[in-house]
Amino acid sequence: MTMQANAEPITARGTAEVPAIEARGITHRYHTAQGEVLALEDVNVAAPQGKFISIVGPSGCGKSSLLMILAGLLPPSEGERLLLGSARSGPQPRDLAVAFQDACLLPWRTSLDNVSFPLELRGVPKAERNTQGREALAKVGLESFADRYPRELSGGMRQRVAVARALIQKPAVLLMDEPFGALDEQTRMDMGEQLLTLWDQIRNTVVFVTHNLTEATYLSDEVIVMAAHPGRILERVTIDLPRPRSIEITETEQFIHLRNRLWRLIRSQE
Ligand SMILES: Nc1ncnc2c1ncn2[C@@H]1O[C@H](COP(=O)(O)OP(=O)(O)OP(=O)(O)O)[C@@H](O)[C@H]1O
């Protein structure tokens, strides 16, 4: 697989100055039988085009809620969410793809049919979507598993199918909520390395929610640290490690320094 460190960022429209995705003054309240929960308070986040942004923070600080709002799947109580400079509501599948911790594959479809599903929804003819589907599976190293069903794959393989399905849409913005959270530490880092190799080729905008500070430091250009009760932005940490990155970078002094900084920020809230 060739790595293109300087690939042009995917810009669906507009100029590179327009953030790919942005949350402006987002406040969100859930109404429960026990009363109101203030999940997010005045959150402002702008993910520049072609950047990899992670969101970390203690459990319950509103990371998933923020991602759902950015995805257009959850209307915020206050504030607005802009996708490529536009405040259109609801998900826009051509500009945006979402991958969750649970791979959410359709159990009755093969890997190939799961990966090519977004193209089917767009009415792409079968021969073309099969070609693109096989290409996408090859990118995540699963070309020989095209005809397998999800139940016949390991957890890591299922997650790779989900990543291929998200990437086949060539979205300008990819939102990922703990996509490797259910995997063991070794598989998780392997998946992170593979994701970075793919991302180096397309350089779209990724917003990645994780609990894992090593993963966040390794993948990101910037890590947004959130605080809880109410959920808000505590600090934004620039990760100025060189790219392309390989797993060995996690052993460098600069990496450990950045990761420890994130850890201290999270600890300061306890
Ligand atoms: N559907 C819901 N109804 C009521 N309260 C909710 C709902 N979803 C989330 N919350 C509450 O909103 C707050 C933020 O939750 P959210 O899941 O966004 O946080 P998180 O940072 O993603 O948590 P975790 O890291 O544990 O996944 C929490 O207090 C949570 O209990």
The ligand as an ORCA input file, in Angstrom:
! r2SCAN-3c Opt
* xyz 0 1
  N     -30.835      9.342     25.740
  C     -30.466      9.891     26.900
  N     -31.383     10.220     27.820
  C     -31.032     10.801     28.980
  N     -29.756     11.109     29.314
  C     -28.800     10.807     28.437
  C     -29.101     10.190     27.191
  N     -27.943      9.998     26.518
  C     -26.968     10.491     27.314
  N     -27.476     10.976     28.457
  C     -26.727     11.625     29.547
  O     -26.015     12.711     28.983
  C     -24.692     12.783     29.516
  C     -23.679     12.627     28.394
  O     -23.776     11.307     27.862
  P     -22.866     10.811     26.639
  O     -23.228      9.381     26.366
  O     -22.972     11.773     25.528
  O     -21.415     10.896     27.287
  P     -20.057     10.175     26.873
  O     -18.968     11.112     27.211
  O     -20.143      9.692     25.471
  O     -20.047      8.929     27.851
  P     -19.215      7.556     27.742
  O     -17.773      7.944     27.649
  O     -19.531      6.857     29.030
  O     -19.727      6.829     26.539
  C     -24.606     11.699     30.579
  O     -24.918     12.272     31.836
  C     -25.686     10.720     30.163
  O     -26.192     10.023     31.281
*
